[in-house]
Amino acid sequence: MKRLFILLFLLPLMAATSWAAGRDTYTVIISLDGLRWDYLDTYDVPFMQQLAREGVKAVMQPSFPSKTFPNHYTLATGLTPDHHGIIANSFWDRDGGVEYSLKNKVTRADGKYYGGDPVWLTAKHQGVKTATVFWVGSDVAINGEHPTYWRDYQTESEKIDFQGRVDEVLRLLQLPEQDRPHLVMAYFEEPDRSGHAYGPLHRLTRRAMEDLDRLLSLMWTRIQMLPIGSQVNLIITGDHGMTSVDPKRFVDIDDVLPKHWYSRFCNDYPTLIYASAPQYVDSICDALQGVDHIRAWKKADVPAYLGYGTNKNMGDVVVLPDVGWLFADKPSMKQLGSHGFDHTAADMQVGFRAIGPDFKTGYAKADRFRNVCIYPLLCYLLGVTPSANDGSLDEVRDMLR
């Protein structure tokens, strides 16, 4: 009985100690858009290689579709795009009768499209200050709220270059202790921008990655010089990979489907087709079966491994091109690289590096892990209780001390 009493007395104390320990450390997570996993092994990136030697090296699998907005918001919420609502970079809002698009300033900033509980709000609601520097979704008022500190990508991104973003991370970490965020999430458009323009293997894409490596190396050096330097965890990862594309690898929707069968389609990866009437759904699907270089399903029949097809705004038919191909009404003449394909494909995988007091030293994770696990990982590092999510801390626990 005495032992039981002591145990019952100690359990809350132990829990409080663990909770406090999370707040004695700080976590900085950097997203490099389009960070294909093998960039970190094949390009001249000594800092990334240093992180592999001194911290954790892994490969992360994106969620489907392997696109920027869906996956950045997945990293923040731990939910697949099918569950958090940003199912593509563009899709049709069936109730609102409008197309959501990352290029549409109005829909992009409408919080009704962003479901789930992003980590900046999970932590904020539990008393932990958070900061974002252009992370997708963080400049949107989700349930009327933002992170403690945030930047508006639509109005400020062109004014704050990559060096300015690094400076902002350092500024946030040097705020007075009572004001200092314990989570800082920063976003960089490269190497995605170069990967699209020149292809993943071009020398200019290589240069963009190597420039980022030097910049982040200096950032980490500056962080280590801070009084809290030894308390900072650094995670560097991305949203998806990149593969080579060619305008000749193109399937024209006009060659296979009559226009009156569908009211609209969102010609991204995947292509979402919205039938003009229910009776045309089967006709569309049947017409697409056997067409080379694409797979097509009614939304209810999308293969389970894609984790896609149940969202209310899903197209009636989902068309997924083979890696490197496009299904649309016109080929893309300006891009030599793209993504959005099957999220299990090799070129879509994402690099991952981590270092700091909570991560092992010189650890190479044997198996790739799902990006929905980043959210529970961040919650663990912050010492907060995660909201419901599709990830699992157990899937990444081996990387932790």
Buried (B, 14 or more C-beta within 10 A) or exposed (E): EEEEEEEEEEEEEEEEEEBEEBBEBBBBBBBBBBBBBBBBEEBEBEBBBBBBEBBBBBBBBBBBBBBBBBBBBBBBBBBBBBBBBBBBBBBBBEEEEEBBBBEEEEBBBBBBBBBBBBBBBBBBEEEBBBBBBBBBBBBBEBEEBBBBBBBEBEEBBEEBEBEBBBBBBBEBBEEEEEEBBBBBBBBBBBBBBBBBBBBBBBEEBBBBBBBBBEBBBEBBEBBEEBEBBEBBBBBBBBBBBBBBBBEEBBBEBEEBBEEEBBBEBBBBBBBBBBBBEEEBBEBBBEBBEEBEBBBBBBBEEBBEEBBBBEBEBBBBBBBBBBBBBBBBEEBBEEBBBBBBBBBBBEBBBBBBBBBBBBBBEEBEBEEBBBBBBBBBBBBBBBBBEBBEBBBBBEBBEBBBE
